[in-house]
Amino acid sequence: MGRFIYAGAATTAVDIEDRTLAHLRVVVMNKLRRNESFMFDVDIRDGSGRRSYWLSPGVAVQFHFFGSRNAQINRSWVEVLMSEASSPHGLTIVPEPEDTQRIPLQG
């Protein structure tokens, strides 16, 4: 289980499965590298609701992975998540589609 850490006006964190977090990292990194801001909505694992984060290049985010192995990235899932992030409702975690091409995550 990993953790997405958002350091906006107040620092908050959400626990997210390492594999999912690895894919979110690729999407967030690419969107922010392009100077594209977007909304990220995530369900809170304890059932207490949903959080929305406004992600922009000026806000610090961290991805804390608890596992020691790098995830194999499913390119199809990254593409679906990128499409979500560019949509009017923003990025939400959707189920992983069938693996069509895995790429190793470096570093």
KEKE-3310 file (N, C-alpha, C; in steps of 0.2 Angstrom, whole numbers, plus 5000, padded with zeros to 4 digits):
npx = (5004:5004:5006:4999:5004:4999:5004:4997:4988:4986:4994:4990:4986:4983:4980:4985:4985:5001:5003:4993:4996:5009:5005:4997:5007:5015:5005:5002:5015:5018:5007:5010:5022:5020:5014:5001:4987:4975:4961:4961:4952:4948:4943:4941:4949:4944:4931:4926:4922:4926:4940:4945:4958:4967:4978:4993:5007:5014:5011:5017:5019:5020:5024:5023:5030:5027:5031:5046:5049:5049:5034:5028:5023:5007:5004:4991:4983:4989:4986:4972:4970:4977:4968:4957:4962:4962:4949:4934:4929:4940:4954:4951:4952:4952:4947:4960:4963:4964:4981:4990:5003:5017:5028:5043:5045:5057:5068)
npy = (4994:5011:5028:5044:5060:5076:5092:5105:5120:5114:5099:5084:5066:5051:5034:5023:5009:5001:4998:5004:5017:5019:5020:5031:5040:5041:5047:5060:5065:5067:5076:5087:5091:5096:5108:5107:5109:5100:5092:5079:5066:5055:5041:5038:5026:5021:5023:5035:5044:5055:5063:5078:5084:5098:5099:5106:5114:5121:5115:5105:5087:5070:5053:5040:5024:5008:4996:4987:4984:4990:4993:4985:4994:4997:5001:5004:5007:5018:5027:5027:5033:5045:5051:5052:5062:5073:5076:5084:5081:5077:5068:5052:5036:5022:5006:4994:4991:4977:4971:4977:4981:4981:4991:4994:5003:5015:5020)
npz = (5000:4995:4996:4992:4993:4996:4996:4998:5003:5015:5021:5015:5015:5005:5005:4993:4983:4978:4965:4958:4961:4955:4942:4943:4946:4934:4926:4932:4933:4919:4915:4923:4919:4907:4911:4914:4923:4934:4940:4953:4959:4972:4981:4998:5007:5019:5018:5021:5012:4998:4991:4983:4974:4968:4956:4951:4943:4953:4965:4978:4977:4982:4980:4989:4990:4997:4994:4988:4975:4958:4949:4934:4921:4914:4898:4892:4903:4907:4897:4897:4910:4907:4898:4906:4915:4907:4905:4907:4920:4927:4934:4939:4947:4938:4933:4929:4913:4901:4899:4887:4883:4892:4901:4909:4924:4927:4940)
capx = (5000:5007:5003:4999:5004:4998:5006:4994:4987:4987:4997:4986:4988:4978:4983:4983:4989:5007:5003:4989:5000:5014:5002:4996:5014:5016:5000:5003:5022:5017:5003:5013:5028:5017:5011:4994:4983:4969:4958:4961:4947:4950:4939:4945:4949:4941:4924:4923:4920:4930:4944:4947:4964:4969:4985:4996:5015:5016:5010:5021:5016:5024:5022:5027:5029:5030:5035:5053:5050:5046:5029:5027:5018:5002:5003:4984:4980:4991:4982:4965:4971:4978:4962:4953:4965:4961:4942:4931:4928:4947:4957:4948:4955:4947:4950:4965:4961:4969:4987:4992:5010:5020:5034:5046:5046:5063:5069)
capy = (5000:5017:5034:5050:5065:5082:5098:5112:5124:5109:5093:5078:5060:5046:5027:5020:5003:5003:4997:5010:5023:5019:5022:5038:5044:5043:5052:5066:5068:5070:5082:5093:5092:5100:5113:5106:5108:5096:5089:5072:5064:5049:5038:5037:5019:5020:5023:5041:5049:5056:5069:5081:5088:5102:5098:5111:5113:5125:5112:5099:5081:5065:5047:5035:5017:5004:4990:4988:4982:4994:4990:4985:4999:4995:5007:5005:5010:5025:5031:5028:5038:5052:5053:5054:5068:5078:5076:5090:5080:5076:5061:5047:5030:5018:4999:4993:4987:4971:4973:4976:4982:4983:4995:4994:5009:5016:5024)
capz = (5000:4995:4999:4988:4998:4993:5001:4996:5009:5021:5019:5017:5011:5004:5004:4987:4981:4975:4958:4955:4963:4950:4936:4944:4946:4927:4923:4936:4931:4912:4915:4926:4915:4902:4914:4913:4929:4933:4947:4955:4964:4975:4986:5004:5008:5025:5017:5024:5007:4993:4991:4977:4974:4962:4955:4947:4944:4959:4971:4979:4978:4984:4979:4994:4989:5002:4991:4986:4968:4953:4945:4927:4919:4908:4894:4891:4908:4907:4892:4900:4915:4904:4895:4912:4918:4902:4904:4911:4927:4930:4935:4944:4947:4934:4933:4925:4907:4899:4898:4880:4882:4899:4901:4915:4927:4930:4946)
cpx = (5004:5003:5004:4999:5004:5000:5004:4994:4988:4990:4992:4988:4983:4982:4980:4988:4995:5006:4999:4993:5006:5011:5000:5002:5015:5012:5002:5010:5021:5013:5006:5019:5026:5014:5004:4991:4977:4967:4959:4957:4949:4945:4944:4944:4945:4933:4921:4922:4925:4934:4945:4953:4965:4976:4988:5004:5017:5015:5014:5017:5021:5021:5026:5025:5031:5033:5042:5054:5046:5040:5030:5022:5014:5001:4996:4981:4982:4987:4975:4965:4972:4972:4957:4955:4963:4954:4940:4930:4935:4949:4953:4952:4950:4950:4955:4962:4966:4975:4989:5000:5013:5026:5037:5047:5053:5064:5064)
cpy = (5006:5023:5040:5055:5072:5088:5105:5116:5120:5103:5087:5072:5055:5039:5025:5014:5004:5003:5003:5016:5024:5022:5030:5043:5046:5048:5059:5069:5071:5076:5088:5095:5097:5106:5113:5105:5104:5094:5082:5071:5057:5047:5037:5030:5017:5021:5030:5046:5049:5063:5072:5085:5092:5102:5103:5111:5117:5121:5106:5093:5076:5058:5042:5028:5013:4998:4992:4987:4988:4990:4990:4990:4996:5001:5009:5009:5017:5030:5032:5034:5045:5055:5056:5061:5074:5080:5082:5088:5078:5069:5058:5040:5025:5011:4998:4989:4981:4974:4972:4977:4985:4986:4995:5002:5010:5021:5024)
cpz = (5000:4997:4994:4993:4994:4998:4998:5002:5015:5018:5021:5013:5011:5002:4998:4985:4977:4967:4954:4956:4958:4944:4937:4943:4939:4924:4926:4933:4924:4912:4918:4922:4909:4904:4913:4921:4928:4940:4947:4960:4966:4981:4992:5006:5014:5025:5019:5018:5001:4994:4984:4978:4967:4961:4949:4948:4950:4966:4972:4980:4979:4982:4984:4992:4994:5000:4988:4978:4964:4950:4938:4925:4913:4904:4893:4896:4909:4902:4894:4905:4913:4901:4901:4915:4914:4901:4908:4919:4931:4931:4940:4942:4944:4934:4928:4919:4906:4897:4890:4878:4889:4897:4908:4918:4930:4935:4950)
residu = (MET:GLY:ARG:PHE:ILE:TYR:ALA:GLY:ALA:ALA:THR:THR:ALA:VAL:ASP:ILE:GLU:ASP:ARG:THR:LEU:ALA:HIS:LEU:ARG:VAL:VAL:VAL:MET:ASN:LYS:LEU:ARG:ARG:ASN:GLU:SER:PHE:MET:PHE:ASP:VAL:ASP:ILE:ARG:ASP:GLY:SER:GLY:ARG:ARG:SER:TYR:TRP:LEU:SER:PRO:GLY:VAL:ALA:VAL:GLN:PHE:HIS:PHE:PHE:GLY:SER:ARG:ASN:ALA:GLN:ILE:ASN:ARG:SER:TRP:VAL:GLU:VAL:LEU:MET:SER:GLU:ALA:SER:SER:PRO:HIS:GLY:LEU:THR:ILE:VAL:PRO:GLU:PRO:GLU:ASP:THR:GLN:ARG:ILE:PRO:LEU:GLN:GLY)
# end
